[in-house]
């Protein structure tokens, strides 16, 4: 697997992000979807990485800088055909390593509270993320769970 910074221009990335958004729409009510679309991920405070196996995109993840000491994980997604194969673990480790290189003191995230998001919550907890309150403009939402980790 190769993880690389992505400029979000390729059709493969657009396809994976579309898959991600469609899944979020199936799992969460519209007002509780915090996933960024393609244009939202192109903002200067966001760095986006894609994961590849040969010429197949198999996953992605992003860091959004909230301030000089705090970043947020965005758009963690594994392509459906590659789920449960360790891709998310590798991407999460990559994002943690990058956050440390950037000298962030804290890394946070928002994910769903529904049962279908339990594997994601377990993954994050296994990497030392703990439950916390809303951050960076998020509001309390029964469909959201917030997690954070000191670096």
N, CA, C and O atoms as a GROMACS GRO file, in nm:
protein
  604
    1UNK      N    1   0.084  -0.118   0.000
    1UNK     CA    2   0.000   0.000   0.000
    1UNK      C    3   0.088   0.124   0.000
    1UNK      O    4   0.185   0.133   0.076
    2UNK      N    5   0.055   0.219  -0.084
    2UNK     CA    6   0.126   0.347  -0.089
    2UNK      C    7   0.029   0.458  -0.048
    2UNK      O    8  -0.081   0.469  -0.102
    3UNK      N    9   0.070   0.539   0.049
    3UNK     CA   10  -0.008   0.655   0.092
    3UNK      C   11   0.062   0.778   0.042
    3UNK      O   12   0.182   0.796   0.064
    4UNK      N   13  -0.013   0.865  -0.027
    4UNK     CA   14   0.049   0.986  -0.082
    4UNK      C   15  -0.046   1.105  -0.073
    4UNK      O   16  -0.168   1.091  -0.073
    5UNK      N   17   0.015   1.224  -0.064
    5UNK     CA   18  -0.066   1.346  -0.068
    5UNK      C   19  -0.135   1.350  -0.202
    5UNK      O   20  -0.076   1.320  -0.306
    6UNK      N   21  -0.262   1.388  -0.199
    6UNK     CA   22  -0.344   1.385  -0.320
    6UNK      C   23  -0.398   1.524  -0.347
    6UNK      O   24  -0.440   1.595  -0.255
    7UNK      N   25  -0.398   1.564  -0.475
    7UNK     CA   26  -0.450   1.697  -0.512
    7UNK      C   27  -0.600   1.696  -0.540
    7UNK      O   28  -0.656   1.799  -0.578
    8UNK      N   29  -0.664   1.583  -0.520
    8UNK     CA   30  -0.810   1.570  -0.533
    8UNK      C   31  -0.861   1.598  -0.674
    8UNK      O   32  -0.974   1.645  -0.690
    9UNK      N   33  -0.781   1.571  -0.774
    9UNK     CA   34  -0.825   1.595  -0.911
    9UNK      C   35  -0.860   1.468  -0.987
    9UNK      O   36  -0.925   1.475  -1.092
   10UNK      N   37  -0.820   1.353  -0.937
   10UNK     CA   38  -0.841   1.229  -1.011
   10UNK      C   39  -0.981   1.174  -0.996
   10UNK      O   40  -1.045   1.193  -0.892
   11UNK      N   41  -1.030   1.104  -1.097
   11UNK     CA   42  -1.164   1.045  -1.090
   11UNK      C   43  -1.174   0.935  -0.984
   11UNK      O   44  -1.282   0.910  -0.931
   12UNK      N   45  -1.062   0.869  -0.952
   12UNK     CA   46  -1.065   0.765  -0.850
   12UNK      C   47  -1.098   0.823  -0.713
   12UNK      O   48  -1.177   0.767  -0.637
   13UNK      N   49  -1.035   0.937  -0.682
   13UNK     CA   50  -1.061   1.003  -0.554
   13UNK      C   51  -1.206   1.050  -0.549
   13UNK      O   52  -1.273   1.032  -0.448
   14UNK      N   53  -1.253   1.111  -0.657
   14UNK     CA   54  -1.392   1.157  -0.662
   14UNK      C   55  -1.487   1.040  -0.639
   14UNK      O   56  -1.586   1.055  -0.568
   15UNK      N   57  -1.457   0.926  -0.697
   15UNK     CA   58  -1.542   0.808  -0.679
   15UNK      C   59  -1.544   0.759  -0.536
   15UNK      O   60  -1.650   0.726  -0.483
   16UNK      N   61  -1.426   0.755  -0.471
   16UNK     CA   62  -1.419   0.710  -0.332
   16UNK      C   63  -1.492   0.808  -0.240
   16UNK      O   64  -1.563   0.766  -0.149
   17UNK      N   65  -1.474   0.937  -0.264
   17UNK     CA   66  -1.543   1.036  -0.180
   17UNK      C   67  -1.693   1.032  -0.202
   17UNK      O   68  -1.770   1.053  -0.108
   18UNK      N   69  -1.737   1.004  -0.323
   18UNK     CA   70  -1.880   0.988  -0.350
   18UNK      C   71  -1.934   0.867  -0.273
   18UNK      O   72  -2.042   0.873  -0.215
   19UNK      N   73  -1.859   0.757  -0.275
   19UNK     CA   74  -1.896   0.638  -0.198
   19UNK      C   75  -1.910   0.673  -0.050
   19UNK      O   76  -2.003   0.630   0.017
   20UNK      N   77  -1.814   0.752   0.000
   20UNK     CA   78  -1.815   0.795   0.140
   20UNK      C   79  -1.940   0.877   0.171
   20UNK      O   80  -2.007   0.852   0.271
   21UNK      N   81  -1.971   0.974   0.087
   21UNK     CA   82  -2.088   1.060   0.111
   21UNK      C   83  -2.218   0.979   0.104
   21UNK      O   84  -2.308   1.002   0.184
   22UNK      N   85  -2.228   0.888   0.010
   22UNK     CA   86  -2.349   0.805  -0.002
   22UNK      C   87  -2.367   0.719   0.124
   22UNK      O   88  -2.479   0.703   0.172
   23UNK      N   89  -2.258   0.666   0.175
   23UNK     CA   90  -2.265   0.586   0.297
   23UNK      C   91  -2.309   0.673   0.415
   23UNK      O   92  -2.390   0.630   0.497
   24UNK      N   93  -2.256   0.795   0.425
   24UNK     CA   94  -2.296   0.884   0.534
   24UNK      C   95  -2.445   0.918   0.524
   24UNK      O   96  -2.513   0.927   0.626
   25UNK      N   97  -2.495   0.936   0.404
   25UNK     CA   98  -2.638   0.966   0.385
   25UNK      C   99  -2.726   0.849   0.425
   25UNK      O  100  -2.838   0.869   0.471
   26UNK      N  101  -2.677   0.726   0.410
   26UNK     CA  102  -2.753   0.609   0.452
   26UNK      C  103  -2.752   0.593   0.603
   26UNK      O  104  -2.848   0.541   0.661
   27UNK      N  105  -2.644   0.636   0.667
   27UNK     CA  106  -2.626   0.613   0.811
   27UNK      C  107  -2.674   0.726   0.900
   27UNK      O  108  -2.708   0.702   1.016
   28UNK      N  109  -2.676   0.848   0.850
   28UNK     CA  110  -2.700   0.964   0.936
   28UNK      C  111  -2.801   1.059   0.874
   28UNK      O  112  -2.810   1.069   0.751
   29UNK      N  113  -2.879   1.130   0.958
   29UNK     CA  114  -2.967   1.232   0.903
   29UNK      C  115  -2.884   1.347   0.845
   29UNK      O  116  -2.772   1.371   0.890
   30UNK      N  117  -2.939   1.419   0.746
   30UNK     CA  118  -2.861   1.524   0.678
   30UNK      C  119  -2.796   1.626   0.771
   30UNK      O  120  -2.684   1.669   0.747
   31UNK      N  121  -2.866   1.666   0.876
   31UNK     CA  122  -2.811   1.768   0.966
   31UNK      C  123  -2.695   1.717   1.052
   31UNK      O  124  -2.628   1.796   1.117
   32UNK      N  125  -2.673   1.587   1.050
   32UNK     CA  126  -2.565   1.528   1.130
   32UNK      C  127  -2.449   1.478   1.046
   32UNK      O  128  -2.359   1.411   1.098
   33UNK      N  129  -2.449   1.508   0.918
   33UNK     CA  130  -2.339   1.466   0.831
   33UNK      C  131  -2.234   1.577   0.829
   33UNK      O  132  -2.260   1.688   0.784
   34UNK      N  133  -2.116   1.544   0.878
   34UNK     CA  134  -2.007   1.643   0.885
   34UNK      C  135  -1.894   1.611   0.788
   34UNK      O  136  -1.789   1.676   0.790
   35UNK      N  137  -1.914   1.512   0.703
   35UNK     CA  138  -1.814   1.477   0.602
   35UNK      C  139  -1.803   1.590   0.501
   35UNK      O  140  -1.902   1.653   0.465
   36UNK      N  141  -1.682   1.616   0.458
   36UNK     CA  142  -1.658   1.721   0.359
   36UNK      C  143  -1.665   1.664   0.218
   36UNK      O  144  -1.621   1.552   0.192
   37UNK      N  145  -1.721   1.742   0.128
   37UNK     CA  146  -1.723   1.701  -0.012
   37UNK      C  147  -1.588   1.736  -0.076
   37UNK      O  148  -1.498   1.789  -0.010
   38UNK      N  149  -1.577   1.706  -0.204
   38UNK     CA  150  -1.452   1.728  -0.276
   38UNK      C  151  -1.403   1.872  -0.264
   38UNK      O  152  -1.285   1.894  -0.236
   39UNK      N  153  -1.490   1.968  -0.284
   39UNK     CA  154  -1.450   2.109  -0.275
   39UNK      C  155  -1.412   2.148  -0.133
   39UNK      O  156  -1.318   2.224  -0.111
   40UNK      N  157  -1.485   2.095  -0.036
   40UNK     CA  158  -1.454   2.125   0.104
   40UNK      C  159  -1.316   2.076   0.146
   40UNK      O  160  -1.251   2.136   0.231
   41UNK      N  161  -1.272   1.966   0.085
   41UNK     CA  162  -1.141   1.910   0.117
   41UNK      C  163  -1.026   1.985   0.050
   41UNK      O  164  -0.909   1.961   0.083
   42UNK      N  165  -1.056   2.075  -0.042
   42UNK     CA  166  -0.952   2.150  -0.112
   42UNK      C  167  -0.912   2.278  -0.039
   42UNK      O  168  -0.829   2.354  -0.090
   43UNK      N  169  -0.966   2.304   0.077
   43UNK     CA  170  -0.932   2.424   0.153
   43UNK      C  171  -0.787   2.419   0.199
   43UNK      O  172  -0.734   2.310   0.224
   44UNK      N  173  -0.722   2.533   0.209
   44UNK     CA  174  -0.578   2.534   0.241
   44UNK      C  175  -0.542   2.475   0.377
   44UNK      O  176  -0.428   2.431   0.395
   45UNK      N  177  -0.633   2.473   0.471
   45UNK     CA  178  -0.601   2.419   0.604
   45UNK      C  179  -0.614   2.266   0.608
   45UNK      O  180  -0.594   2.205   0.714
   46UNK      N  181  -0.646   2.205   0.495
   46UNK     CA  182  -0.664   2.060   0.488
   46UNK      C  183  -0.558   1.997   0.399
   46UNK      O  184  -0.531   2.044   0.288
   47UNK      N  185  -0.499   1.888   0.449
   47UNK     CA  186  -0.410   1.805   0.369
   47UNK      C  187  -0.479   1.671   0.354
   47UNK      O  188  -0.522   1.611   0.453
   48UNK      N  189  -0.489   1.623   0.230
   48UNK     CA  190  -0.561   1.500   0.199
   48UNK      C  191  -0.464   1.396   0.146
   48UNK      O  192  -0.380   1.425   0.060
   49UNK      N  193  -0.475   1.273   0.197
   49UNK     CA  194  -0.393   1.163   0.150
   49UNK      C  195  -0.483   1.054   0.093
   49UNK      O  196  -0.592   1.029   0.144
   50UNK      N  197  -0.435   0.990  -0.011
   50UNK     CA  198  -0.503   0.873  -0.066
   50UNK      C  199  -0.411   0.752  -0.051
   50UNK      O  200  -0.289   0.765  -0.052
   51UNK      N  201  -0.472   0.635  -0.037
   51UNK     CA  202  -0.399   0.510  -0.024
   51UNK      C  203  -0.426   0.426  -0.148
   51UNK      O  204  -0.540   0.414  -0.192
   52UNK      N  205  -0.320   0.369  -0.203
   52UNK     CA  206  -0.328   0.299  -0.330
   52UNK      C  207  -0.267   0.160  -0.320
   52UNK      O  208  -0.169   0.139  -0.249
   53UNK      N  209  -0.326   0.067  -0.392
   53UNK     CA  210  -0.266  -0.063  -0.417
   53UNK      C  211  -0.254  -0.073  -0.569
   53UNK      O  212  -0.351  -0.101  -0.639
   54UNK      N  213  -0.134  -0.049  -0.618
   54UNK     CA  214  -0.116  -0.038  -0.763
   54UNK      C  215  -0.191   0.083  -0.814
   54UNK      O  216  -0.170   0.195  -0.767
   55UNK      N  217  -0.279   0.062  -0.911
   55UNK     CA  218  -0.356   0.175  -0.965
   55UNK      C  219  -0.498   0.182  -0.909
   55UNK      O  220  -0.583   0.250  -0.965
   56UNK      N  221  -0.522   0.110  -0.797
   56UNK     CA  222  -0.653   0.111  -0.733
   56UNK      C  223  -0.649   0.193  -0.605
   56UNK      O  224  -0.564   0.171  -0.518
   57UNK      N  225  -0.741   0.288  -0.593
   57UNK     CA  226  -0.751   0.364  -0.468
   57UNK      C  227  -0.823   0.276  -0.366
   57UNK      O  228  -0.929   0.221  -0.395
   58UNK      N  229  -0.766   0.265  -0.248
   58UNK     CA  230  -0.823   0.176  -0.148
   58UNK      C  231  -0.862   0.248  -0.019
   58UNK      O  232  -0.927   0.188   0.068
   59UNK      N  233  -0.824   0.374  -0.005
   59UNK     CA  234  -0.859   0.447   0.115
   59UNK      C  235  -0.814   0.591   0.109
   59UNK      O  236  -0.745   0.633   0.017
   60UNK      N  237  -0.856   0.666   0.211
   60UNK     CA  238  -0.815   0.806   0.219
   60UNK      C  239  -0.831   0.856   0.362
   60UNK      O  240  -0.893   0.792   0.447
   61UNK      N  241  -0.773   0.971   0.386
   61UNK     CA  242  -0.782   1.039   0.514
   61UNK      C  243  -0.724   1.178   0.501
   61UNK      O  244  -0.645   1.205   0.410
   62UNK      N  245  -0.763   1.266   0.592
   62UNK     CA  246  -0.718   1.405   0.585
   62UNK      C  247  -0.695   1.460   0.724
   62UNK      O  248  -0.750   1.412   0.823
   63UNK      N  249  -0.611   1.564   0.730
   63UNK     CA  250  -0.593   1.644   0.851
   63UNK      C  251  -0.637   1.785   0.821
   63UNK      O  252  -0.599   1.844   0.720
   64UNK      N  253  -0.717   1.839   0.912
   64UNK     CA  254  -0.759   1.979   0.904
   64UNK      C  255  -0.696   2.052   1.021
   64UNK      O  256  -0.721   2.018   1.137
   65UNK      N  257  -0.613   2.151   0.991
   65UNK     CA  258  -0.551   2.228   1.098
   65UNK      C  259  -0.655   2.323   1.157
   65UNK      O  260  -0.710   2.408   1.087
   66UNK      N  261  -0.680   2.308   1.286
   66UNK     CA  262  -0.773   2.396   1.356
   66UNK      C  263  -0.701   2.519   1.411
   66UNK      O  264  -0.754   2.630   1.407
   67UNK      N  265  -0.580   2.497   1.462
   67UNK     CA  266  -0.489   2.604   1.501
   67UNK      C  267  -0.350   2.542   1.506
   67UNK      O  268  -0.334   2.426   1.470
   68UNK      N  269  -0.252   2.618   1.549
   68UNK     CA  270  -0.114   2.570   1.544
   68UNK      C  271  -0.088   2.446   1.630
   68UNK      O  272   0.012   2.377   1.610
   69UNK      N  273  -0.176   2.418   1.725
   69UNK     CA  274  -0.153   2.305   1.814
   69UNK      C  275  -0.260   2.196   1.807
   69UNK      O  276  -0.250   2.095   1.876
   70UNK      N  277  -0.360   2.215   1.723
   70UNK     CA  278  -0.475   2.122   1.723
   70UNK      C  279  -0.520   2.096   1.580
   70UNK      O  280  -0.539   2.189   1.502
   71UNK      N  281  -0.536   1.968   1.546
   71UNK     CA  282  -0.585   1.929   1.414
   71UNK      C  283  -0.700   1.830   1.430
   71UNK      O  284  -0.718   1.770   1.536
   72UNK      N  285  -0.776   1.816   1.322
   72UNK     CA  286  -0.889   1.725   1.319
   72UNK      C  287  -0.871   1.624   1.207
   72UNK      O  288  -0.827   1.658   1.097
   73UNK      N  289  -0.905   1.500   1.235
   73UNK     CA  290  -0.908   1.397   1.131
   73UNK      C  291  -1.037   1.412   1.053
   73UNK      O  292  -1.145   1.422   1.112
   74UNK      N  293  -1.027   1.413   0.921
   74UNK     CA  294  -1.143   1.422   0.833
   74UNK      C  295  -1.134   1.312   0.727
   74UNK      O  296  -1.025   1.266   0.694
   75UNK      N  297  -1.248   1.273   0.677
   75UNK     CA  298  -1.260   1.188   0.558
   75UNK      C  299  -1.182   1.057   0.563
   75UNK      O  300  -1.124   1.014   0.463
   76UNK      N  301  -1.181   0.992   0.680
   76UNK     CA  302  -1.124   0.858   0.688
   76UNK      C  303  -1.221   0.764   0.617
   76UNK      O  304  -1.339   0.756   0.654
   77UNK      N  305  -1.173   0.696   0.517
   77UNK     CA  306  -1.259   0.605   0.440
   77UNK      C  307  -1.173   0.494   0.380
   77UNK      O  308  -1.064   0.518   0.329
   78UNK      N  309  -1.224   0.372   0.387
   78UNK     CA  310  -1.165   0.260   0.316
   78UNK      C  311  -1.264   0.217   0.209
   78UNK      O  312  -1.384   0.206   0.235
   79UNK      N  313  -1.214   0.193   0.089
   79UNK     CA  314  -1.300   0.146  -0.020
   79UNK      C  315  -1.369   0.018   0.025
   79UNK      O  316  -1.309  -0.067   0.092
   80UNK      N  317  -1.495   0.005  -0.012
   80UNK     CA  318  -1.577  -0.106   0.036
   80UNK      C  319  -1.510  -0.242   0.016
   80UNK      O  320  -1.514  -0.326   0.106
   81UNK      N  321  -1.450  -0.265  -0.098
   81UNK     CA  322  -1.388  -0.394  -0.128
   81UNK      C  323  -1.265  -0.423  -0.041
   81UNK      O  324  -1.219  -0.537  -0.036
   82UNK      N  325  -1.212  -0.322   0.028
   82UNK     CA  326  -1.091  -0.338   0.108
   82UNK      C  327  -1.116  -0.326   0.258
   82UNK      O  328  -1.021  -0.328   0.336
   83UNK      N  329  -1.241  -0.313   0.299
   83UNK     CA  330  -1.270  -0.299   0.441
   83UNK      C  331  -1.235  -0.426   0.516
   83UNK      O  332  -1.242  -0.536   0.462
   84UNK      N  333  -1.197  -0.409   0.642
   84UNK     CA  334  -1.158  -0.516   0.732
   84UNK      C  335  -1.026  -0.582   0.691
   84UNK      O  336  -1.004  -0.700   0.718
   85UNK      N  337  -0.940  -0.505   0.625
   85UNK     CA  338  -0.809  -0.558   0.583
   85UNK      C  339  -0.693  -0.476   0.638
   85UNK      O  340  -0.579  -0.492   0.595
   86UNK      N  341  -0.721  -0.387   0.735
   86UNK     CA  342  -0.615  -0.311   0.798
   86UNK      C  343  -0.580  -0.179   0.731
   86UNK      O  344  -0.487  -0.111   0.773
   87UNK      N  345  -0.653  -0.142   0.628
   87UNK     CA  346  -0.624  -0.017   0.557
   87UNK      C  347  -0.646   0.103   0.650
   87UNK      O  348  -0.563   0.193   0.655
   88UNK      N  349  -0.757   0.104   0.722
   88UNK     CA  350  -0.787   0.217   0.811
   88UNK      C  351  -0.682   0.230   0.920
   88UNK      O  352  -0.644   0.342   0.957
   89UNK      N  353  -0.634   0.119   0.972
   89UNK     CA  354  -0.530   0.123   1.076
   89UNK      C  355  -0.403   0.190   1.021
   89UNK      O  356  -0.342   0.274   1.088
   90UNK      N  357  -0.366   0.153   0.900
   90UNK     CA  358  -0.246   0.211   0.840
   90UNK      C  359  -0.265   0.360   0.811
   90UNK      O  360  -0.174   0.439   0.833
   91UNK      N  361  -0.382   0.397   0.762
   91UNK     CA  362  -0.408   0.538   0.735
   91UNK      C  363  -0.410   0.619   0.865
   91UNK      O  364  -0.355   0.728   0.870
   92UNK      N  365  -0.474   0.565   0.968
   92UNK     CA  366  -0.478   0.636   1.096
   92UNK      C  367  -0.337   0.653   1.152
   92UNK      O  368  -0.304   0.760   1.203
   93UNK      N  369  -0.254   0.551   1.143
   93UNK     CA  370  -0.116   0.564   1.190
   93UNK      C  371  -0.042   0.670   1.110
   93UNK      O  372   0.035   0.748   1.167
   94UNK      N  373  -0.065   0.674   0.980
   94UNK     CA  374  -0.003   0.776   0.895
   94UNK      C  375  -0.045   0.917   0.940
   94UNK      O  376   0.038   1.006   0.950
   95UNK      N  377  -0.174   0.935   0.967
   95UNK     CA  378  -0.223   1.066   1.010
   95UNK      C  379  -0.165   1.104   1.146
   95UNK      O  380  -0.130   1.220   1.168
   96UNK      N  381  -0.156   1.009   1.237
   96UNK     CA  382  -0.095   1.037   1.367
   96UNK      C  383   0.052   1.075   1.352
   96UNK      O  384   0.098   1.171   1.414
   97UNK      N  385   0.126   1.002   1.270
   97UNK     CA  386   0.267   1.033   1.248
   97UNK      C  387   0.282   1.173   1.188
   97UNK      O  388   0.370   1.249   1.228
   98UNK      N  389   0.198   1.207   1.093
   98UNK     CA  390   0.204   1.339   1.030
   98UNK      C  391   0.170   1.448   1.130
   98UNK      O  392   0.234   1.553   1.132
   99UNK      N  393   0.069   1.425   1.213
   99UNK     CA  394   0.031   1.524   1.315
   99UNK      C  395   0.147   1.549   1.411
   99UNK      O  396   0.170   1.663   1.452
  100UNK      N  397   0.218   1.444   1.447
  100UNK     CA  398   0.333   1.459   1.536
  100UNK      C  399   0.444   1.538   1.467
  100UNK      O  400   0.507   1.624   1.528
  101UNK      N  401   0.468   1.509   1.338
  101UNK     CA  402   0.570   1.583   1.262
  101UNK      C  403   0.537   1.732   1.257
  101UNK      O  404   0.627   1.816   1.257
  102UNK      N  405   0.409   1.762   1.253
  102UNK     CA  406   0.365   1.903   1.247
  102UNK      C  407   0.359   1.968   1.385
  102UNK      O  408   0.321   2.084   1.398
  103UNK      N  409   0.396   1.893   1.486
  103UNK     CA  410   0.401   1.942   1.623
  103UNK      C  411   0.265   1.982   1.680
  103UNK      O  412   0.257   2.073   1.763
  104UNK      N  413   0.159   1.917   1.635
  104UNK     CA  414   0.030   1.940   1.698
  104UNK      C  415   0.034   1.878   1.837
  104UNK      O  416   0.095   1.773   1.858
  105UNK      N  417  -0.032   1.942   1.932
  105UNK     CA  418  -0.040   1.888   2.067
  105UNK      C  419  -0.162   1.797   2.084
  105UNK      O  420  -0.166   1.713   2.174
  106UNK      N  421  -0.261   1.814   1.996
  106UNK     CA  422  -0.386   1.740   2.008
  106UNK      C  423  -0.442   1.709   1.870
  106UNK      O  424  -0.430   1.786   1.776
  107UNK      N  425  -0.505   1.592   1.862
  107UNK     CA  426  -0.572   1.548   1.740
  107UNK      C  427  -0.712   1.503   1.781
  107UNK      O  428  -0.728   1.423   1.872
  108UNK      N  429  -0.814   1.554   1.713
  108UNK     CA  430  -0.953   1.525   1.747
  108UNK      C  431  -1.029   1.478   1.624
  108UNK      O  432  -0.980   1.487   1.512
  109UNK      N  433  -1.149   1.426   1.648
  109UNK     CA  434  -1.233   1.379   1.538
  109UNK      C  435  -1.378   1.374   1.581
  109UNK      O  436  -1.412   1.374   1.700
  110UNK      N  437  -1.464   1.370   1.480
  110UNK     CA  438  -1.608   1.348   1.498
  110UNK      C  439  -1.644   1.225   1.418
  110UNK      O  440  -1.599   1.210   1.304
  111UNK      N  441  -1.724   1.137   1.477
  111UNK     CA  442  -1.776   1.021   1.404
  111UNK      C  443  -1.918   0.996   1.451
  111UNK      O  444  -1.968   1.064   1.540
  112UNK      N  445  -1.983   0.900   1.391
  112UNK     CA  446  -2.122   0.874   1.424
  112UNK      C  447  -2.140   0.799   1.554
  112UNK      O  448  -2.051   0.727   1.599
  113UNK      N  449  -2.258   0.817   1.616
  113UNK     CA  450  -2.291   0.748   1.741
  113UNK      C  451  -2.369   0.618   1.716
  113UNK      O  452  -2.385   0.538   1.807
  114UNK      N  453  -2.416   0.599   1.595
  114UNK     CA  454  -2.497   0.482   1.564
  114UNK      C  455  -2.412   0.354   1.570
  114UNK      O  456  -2.289   0.358   1.563
  115UNK      N  457  -2.480   0.240   1.584
  115UNK     CA  458  -2.412   0.111   1.596
  115UNK      C  459  -2.322   0.083   1.475
  115UNK      O  460  -2.218   0.019   1.489
  116UNK      N  461  -2.361   0.130   1.358
  116UNK     CA  462  -2.280   0.104   1.238
  116UNK      C  463  -2.143   0.172   1.243
  116UNK      O  464  -2.053   0.135   1.167
  117UNK      N  465  -2.126   0.269   1.332
  117UNK     CA  466  -1.998   0.338   1.347
  117UNK      C  467  -1.912   0.276   1.458
  117UNK      O  468  -1.802   0.324   1.485
  118UNK      N  469  -1.961   0.170   1.523
  118UNK     CA  470  -1.886   0.109   1.633
  118UNK      C  471  -1.747   0.062   1.591
  118UNK      O  472  -1.652   0.083   1.667
  119UNK      N  473  -1.730   0.000   1.475
  119UNK     CA  474  -1.592  -0.037   1.436
  119UNK      C  475  -1.498   0.084   1.428
  119UNK      O  476  -1.382   0.073   1.466
  120UNK      N  477  -1.546   0.196   1.379
  120UNK     CA  478  -1.463   0.317   1.373
  120UNK      C  479  -1.428   0.364   1.514
  120UNK      O  480  -1.313   0.398   1.541
  121UNK      N  481  -1.527   0.367   1.602
  121UNK     CA  482  -1.500   0.412   1.739
  121UNK      C  483  -1.400   0.320   1.808
  121UNK      O  484  -1.313   0.366   1.882
  122UNK      N  485  -1.411   0.190   1.784
  122UNK     CA  486  -1.315   0.095   1.842
  122UNK      C  487  -1.175   0.116   1.786
  122UNK      O  488  -1.076   0.108   1.860
  123UNK      N  489  -1.166   0.143   1.657
  123UNK     CA  490  -1.036   0.170   1.596
  123UNK      C  491  -0.972   0.291   1.663
  123UNK      O  492  -0.856   0.285   1.705
  124UNK      N  493  -1.046   0.400   1.673
  124UNK     CA  494  -0.991   0.522   1.734
  124UNK      C  495  -0.953   0.499   1.880
  124UNK      O  496  -0.847   0.543   1.924
  125UNK      N  497  -1.038   0.432   1.955
  125UNK     CA  498  -1.008   0.404   2.096
  125UNK      C  499  -0.882   0.319   2.108
  125UNK      O  500  -0.801   0.339   2.199
  126UNK      N  501  -0.864   0.225   2.016
  126UNK     CA  502  -0.744   0.142   2.017
  126UNK      C  503  -0.615   0.219   1.993
  126UNK      O  504  -0.507   0.172   2.026
  127UNK      N  505  -0.627   0.337   1.934
  127UNK     CA  506  -0.513   0.425   1.910
  127UNK      C  507  -0.501   0.534   2.017
  127UNK      O  508  -0.425   0.629   2.001
  128UNK      N  509  -0.577   0.520   2.125
  128UNK     CA  510  -0.564   0.612   2.237
  128UNK      C  511  -0.658   0.731   2.236
  128UNK      O  512  -0.645   0.820   2.320
  129UNK      N  513  -0.751   0.736   2.143
  129UNK     CA  514  -0.848   0.845   2.143
  129UNK      C  515  -0.950   0.822   2.254
  129UNK      O  516  -0.991   0.709   2.279
  130UNK      N  517  -0.989   0.931   2.319
  130UNK     CA  518  -1.086   0.925   2.428
  130UNK      C  519  -1.205   1.014   2.393
  130UNK      O  520  -1.192   1.111   2.318
  131UNK      N  521  -1.319   0.979   2.448
  131UNK     CA  522  -1.441   1.058   2.423
  131UNK      C  523  -1.427   1.196   2.487
  131UNK      O  524  -1.369   1.211   2.595
  132UNK      N  525  -1.481   1.295   2.418
  132UNK     CA  526  -1.474   1.432   2.466
  132UNK      C  527  -1.601   1.505   2.420
  132UNK      O  528  -1.686   1.447   2.353
  133UNK      N  529  -1.611   1.631   2.456
  133UNK     CA  530  -1.723   1.713   2.411
  133UNK      C  531  -1.695   1.770   2.272
  133UNK      O  532  -1.587   1.751   2.216
  134UNK      N  533  -1.794   1.840   2.219
  134UNK     CA  534  -1.776   1.903   2.087
  134UNK      C  535  -1.658   2.001   2.088
  134UNK      O  536  -1.627   2.061   2.191
  135UNK      N  537  -1.595   2.016   1.975
  135UNK     CA  538  -1.481   2.105   1.959
  135UNK      C  539  -1.497   2.179   1.827
  135UNK      O  540  -1.578   2.140   1.743
  136UNK      N  541  -1.422   2.284   1.808
  136UNK     CA  542  -1.410   2.356   1.680
  136UNK      C  543  -1.544   2.389   1.614
  136UNK      O  544  -1.560   2.372   1.493
  137UNK      N  545  -1.638   2.435   1.693
  137UNK     CA  546  -1.766   2.477   1.634
  137UNK      C  547  -1.871   2.369   1.622
  137UNK      O  548  -1.984   2.399   1.586
  138UNK      N  549  -1.837   2.244   1.651
  138UNK     CA  550  -1.939   2.139   1.653
  138UNK      C  551  -2.035   2.166   1.768
  138UNK      O  552  -1.999   2.232   1.865
  139UNK      N  553  -2.155   2.115   1.756
  139UNK     CA  554  -2.256   2.125   1.862
  139UNK      C  555  -2.290   1.984   1.910
  139UNK      O  556  -2.271   1.886   1.839
  140UNK      N  557  -2.341   1.976   2.033
  140UNK     CA  558  -2.391   1.848   2.081
  140UNK      C  559  -2.493   1.796   1.981
  140UNK      O  560  -2.580   1.870   1.936
  141UNK      N  561  -2.482   1.668   1.948
  141UNK     CA  562  -2.569   1.607   1.849
  141UNK      C  563  -2.582   1.460   1.887
  141UNK      O  564  -2.481   1.392   1.902
  142UNK      N  565  -2.704   1.409   1.903
  142UNK     CA  566  -2.719   1.268   1.942
  142UNK      C  567  -2.663   1.170   1.839
  142UNK      O  568  -2.643   1.052   1.869
  143UNK      N  569  -2.638   1.218   1.717
  143UNK     CA  570  -2.583   1.132   1.612
  143UNK      C  571  -2.432   1.143   1.597
  143UNK      O  572  -2.372   1.079   1.510
  144UNK      N  573  -2.370   1.224   1.682
  144UNK     CA  574  -2.224   1.244   1.675
  144UNK      C  575  -2.156   1.203   1.805
  144UNK      O  576  -2.212   1.215   1.914
  145UNK      N  577  -2.034   1.154   1.788
  145UNK     CA  578  -1.945   1.124   1.899
  145UNK      C  579  -1.816   1.200   1.869
  145UNK      O  580  -1.769   1.203   1.756
  146UNK      N  581  -1.759   1.260   1.972
  146UNK     CA  582  -1.635   1.336   1.958
  146UNK      C  583  -1.527   1.264   2.038
  146UNK      O  584  -1.549   1.217   2.149
  147UNK      N  585  -1.408   1.257   1.977
  147UNK     CA  586  -1.295   1.190   2.040
  147UNK      C  587  -1.171   1.276   2.020
  147UNK      O  588  -1.161   1.352   1.924
  148UNK      N  589  -1.077   1.262   2.114
  148UNK     CA  590  -0.953   1.340   2.107
  148UNK      C  591  -0.838   1.261   2.166
  148UNK      O  592  -0.857   1.165   2.241
  149UNK      N  593  -0.720   1.303   2.130
  149UNK     CA  594  -0.599   1.239   2.181
  149UNK      C  595  -0.489   1.344   2.191
  149UNK      O  596  -0.464   1.419   2.096
  150UNK      N  597  -0.423   1.348   2.304
  150UNK     CA  598  -0.304   1.432   2.318
  150UNK      C  599  -0.189   1.363   2.247
  150UNK      O  600  -0.177   1.241   2.250
  151UNK      N  601  -0.106   1.445   2.182
  151UNK     CA  602   0.009   1.391   2.112
  151UNK      C  603   0.137   1.419   2.190
  151UNK      O  604   0.246   1.381   2.147
   0.00000   0.00000   0.00000
